[in-house]
Amino acid sequence: MKLSEISGERTLSVIADLMEHIGEIATDKKAMEFFAPAKEKNQSLHEVALQRIFKYLPYLIRNHEKSLYSIFAILNDEEYEAYVKSTNIKRIIQDLKDVWSDEMVKELFTSANPATGEK
């Protein structure tokens, strides 16, 4: 589920729960390159996205696995242990796509580390 789809009383709780995990990733400069605004002018957004996925996603997964699982569990309204136990490659890929394409999640990451918006 995308953050932008969450509404009602759960909204503030979800944001509060996400902040610890987003903060952990946002303090890692290399991990934040994944979320930084595109600076490449001569490439399509699709090309830039693919380059970032292949360059930074393995690092992000290897160094922030617990935070990523936590973020996915929170967005899917599941307990961490239940999410990890029930997950599979298809679900992880979908959750990665949801996080990558959700502008609200990107905004939380970049607001947690304003340096990502610098030129």
WOLIN-V404171 format. One record per pair of residues at least 4 apart in sequence whose C-alpha atoms are under 6 Angstrom apart, sorted by the first residue. I is the first residue (numbers start at 1). J is the second residue. Records with the same first field share a line. If there is no record, write none. Layout:
I = J + J
//
This chain:
1 = 75 + 76
2 = 98
4 = 104
6 = 11
7 = 11
19 = 23
21 = 67
22 = 26
26 = 32 + 113
31 = 60
34 = 52 + 56
36 = 116
45 = 49
51 = 55
52 = 56
53 = 57
59 = 63
60 = 64
61 = 65
70 = 80
73 = 78 + 80 + 83
83 = 87
96 = 100
97 = 101
98 = 102
107 = 111
110 = 114 + 116
//
